[in-house]
Amino acid sequence: MNFDVIIVGAGLSGSYLASKIKKLGLNTLIIEKSKSIGGRFSTKPVGGGIADYGCQYLKPKTKELSELIQILKNKKLIKKSNVLQYDDAFIAPYGISKIPQYLSLGVSTLLNQKVSFIKKTTNQWEVKTNSFSLKSKILVLTMPINQVSDLLKVSDLAIPNLPTAAYKSFYTITFQNMNAIGSKSILKNDFAPWICNNLLKGLSIDQNIFTVNINEELSNTLLNVEDNKKHELIKRHLKECGFKNFSFYNLHYWKYAFTEGQNNIANYFNENNMLALCGDSFSVGQADGAVVSAQKTFEQIRDVF
Ligand SMILES: Cc1cc2nc3c(=O)[nH]c(=O)nc-3n(C[C@H](O)[C@H](O)[C@H](O)COP(=O)(O)OP(=O)(O)OC[C@H]3O[C@@H](n4cnc5c(N)ncnc54)[C@H](O)[C@@H]3O)c2cc1C
């Protein structure tokens, strides 16, 4: 099947771009390797509730994200929160993954399909996944820059001069606990810079569901430890933090979590071969970077059609 635009990745950047392109009436397809939409805007069911286990809150620095926030606020998908005592931060009461889910509404999406090879022929891109071979005029890659480089390399394509983005890598744990351990929504200690009670953060749940990010040093140690020992060690740390009665424990490793203090070019677009790159590797990183670079990509695609 032939498309005008194929977007690889259904995270914030890919879904925001899709929401904009949809209005141009272009035949667009999103391809996502995971089984759900969201990327790092991810929410998981945990016991009797849900937990945001990737992006935690939005604190806009750019006009692009501020404008998106206004739209999401009107749809009641986000609300103000005093998370970390910021008075200009927003959280998503039904889970942060509702944002990319809403943005990608009405756009054809293939889930569970990893793009493993891309090829440029005279006037179109061939995109291969585990099940399909698809074609499009424009190809947009929205994953972290290191994953873009990997895909270009296996596809035997030249790697353009791309910006660098230094991602933090760490483990995130989610679980339900009988008690709240204090009245604050966010706590931290030496082992975990982010201990979040999703109930107190403002999610529409009635259980104490926690998201804990483990510090990078311990995460690096855990990477080289056998699974049994890894879980034993983490559970010991959790008990020391005061979590005496937890269940539905789950562990996830983020190789590319987020960058800090980044200020790169807004995106990459090659009009000769119709390849576009956007996502949080560009611009100022995090949610702002993802939206700014997708907006720029949208404007360039609009000018081509
Ligand atoms: C633990 C954590 C906490 C965070 N906290 C915050 C925060 O509080 N505030 C904030 O602003 N930001 C935060 N961030 C960062 C924020 O989540 C990201 O910057 C943003 O979600 C990036 O969106 P994206 O669309 O650029 O990338 P992604 O969300 O990574 O989307 C890329 C998508 O591409 C898919 N993909 C990759 N390779 C392929 C392939 N070959 N084929 C098909 N699909 C593929 C991936 O599965 C993914 O869904 C946090 C991130 C993490 C992990």
PDBQT file of the ligand as one rigid body, heavy atoms in Angstrom, charges set to zero:
ROOT
HETATM    1  C1  LIG A 401      11.097   7.930  33.234  1.00  0.00    +0.000 C 
HETATM    2  C2  LIG A 401      10.916   9.156  32.366  1.00  0.00    +0.000 A 
HETATM    3  C3  LIG A 401      10.507  10.350  32.951  1.00  0.00    +0.000 A 
HETATM    4  C4  LIG A 401      10.320  11.483  32.151  1.00  0.00    +0.000 A 
HETATM    5  N1  LIG A 401       9.846  12.620  32.725  1.00  0.00    +0.000 NA
HETATM    6  C5  LIG A 401       9.562  13.682  31.944  1.00  0.00    +0.000 A 
HETATM    7  C6  LIG A 401       8.926  14.817  32.502  1.00  0.00    +0.000 A 
HETATM    8  O1  LIG A 401       8.553  14.835  33.673  1.00  0.00    +0.000 OA
HETATM    9  N2  LIG A 401       8.677  15.879  31.680  1.00  0.00    +0.000 N 
HETATM   10  C7  LIG A 401       9.014  15.863  30.321  1.00  0.00    +0.000 A 
HETATM   11  O2  LIG A 401       8.760  16.845  29.619  1.00  0.00    +0.000 OA
HETATM   12  N3  LIG A 401       9.607  14.779  29.793  1.00  0.00    +0.000 NA
HETATM   13  C8  LIG A 401       9.875  13.695  30.562  1.00  0.00    +0.000 A 
HETATM   14  N4  LIG A 401      10.421  12.577  30.004  1.00  0.00    +0.000 N 
HETATM   15  C9  LIG A 401      10.826  12.625  28.593  1.00  0.00    +0.000 C 
HETATM   16  C10 LIG A 401       9.639  12.508  27.651  1.00  0.00    +0.000 C 
HETATM   17  O3  LIG A 401       8.874  11.383  27.993  1.00  0.00    +0.000 OA
HETATM   18  C11 LIG A 401      10.202  12.350  26.233  1.00  0.00    +0.000 C 
HETATM   19  O4  LIG A 401      11.048  13.423  25.949  1.00  0.00    +0.000 OA
HETATM   20  C12 LIG A 401       9.112  12.305  25.167  1.00  0.00    +0.000 C 
HETATM   21  O5  LIG A 401       8.103  11.411  25.530  1.00  0.00    +0.000 OA
HETATM   22  C13 LIG A 401       9.764  11.906  23.847  1.00  0.00    +0.000 C 
HETATM   23  O6  LIG A 401       8.778  11.718  22.855  1.00  0.00    +0.000 OA
HETATM   24  P1  LIG A 401       9.250  11.247  21.408  1.00  0.00    +0.000 P 
HETATM   25  O7  LIG A 401       8.030  11.109  20.589  1.00  0.00    +0.000 OA
HETATM   26  O8  LIG A 401      10.334  12.147  20.930  1.00  0.00    +0.000 OA
HETATM   27  O9  LIG A 401       9.960   9.830  21.624  1.00  0.00    +0.000 OA
HETATM   28  P2  LIG A 401       9.323   8.433  22.098  1.00  0.00    +0.000 P 
HETATM   29  O10 LIG A 401       8.257   8.633  23.086  1.00  0.00    +0.000 OA
HETATM   30  O11 LIG A 401      10.480   7.576  22.510  1.00  0.00    +0.000 OA
HETATM   31  O12 LIG A 401       8.669   7.859  20.769  1.00  0.00    +0.000 OA
HETATM   32  C14 LIG A 401       9.386   7.109  19.817  1.00  0.00    +0.000 C 
HETATM   33  C15 LIG A 401       8.553   5.879  19.478  1.00  0.00    +0.000 C 
HETATM   34  O13 LIG A 401       9.200   5.173  18.416  1.00  0.00    +0.000 OA
HETATM   35  C16 LIG A 401       9.031   3.786  18.643  1.00  0.00    +0.000 C 
HETATM   36  N5  LIG A 401      10.092   3.118  17.870  1.00  0.00    +0.000 N 
HETATM   37  C17 LIG A 401      11.434   3.146  18.088  1.00  0.00    +0.000 A 
HETATM   38  N6  LIG A 401      12.077   2.426  17.145  1.00  0.00    +0.000 NA
HETATM   39  C18 LIG A 401      11.118   1.950  16.308  1.00  0.00    +0.000 A 
HETATM   40  C19 LIG A 401      11.151   1.132  15.142  1.00  0.00    +0.000 A 
HETATM   41  N7  LIG A 401      12.316   0.691  14.635  1.00  0.00    +0.000 N 
HETATM   42  N8  LIG A 401       9.990   0.810  14.558  1.00  0.00    +0.000 NA
HETATM   43  C20 LIG A 401       8.781   1.251  15.050  1.00  0.00    +0.000 A 
HETATM   44  N9  LIG A 401       8.701   2.027  16.161  1.00  0.00    +0.000 NA
HETATM   45  C21 LIG A 401       9.847   2.376  16.777  1.00  0.00    +0.000 A 
HETATM   46  C22 LIG A 401       9.169   3.639  20.154  1.00  0.00    +0.000 C 
HETATM   47  O14 LIG A 401       8.598   2.443  20.626  1.00  0.00    +0.000 OA
HETATM   48  C23 LIG A 401       8.431   4.896  20.637  1.00  0.00    +0.000 C 
HETATM   49  O15 LIG A 401       7.063   4.613  20.859  1.00  0.00    +0.000 OA
HETATM   50  C24 LIG A 401      10.583  11.421  30.761  1.00  0.00    +0.000 A 
HETATM   51  C25 LIG A 401      10.968  10.206  30.193  1.00  0.00    +0.000 A 
HETATM   52  C26 LIG A 401      11.125   9.084  30.981  1.00  0.00    +0.000 A 
HETATM   53  C27 LIG A 401      11.500   7.787  30.325  1.00  0.00    +0.000 C 
ENDROOT
TORSDOF 0
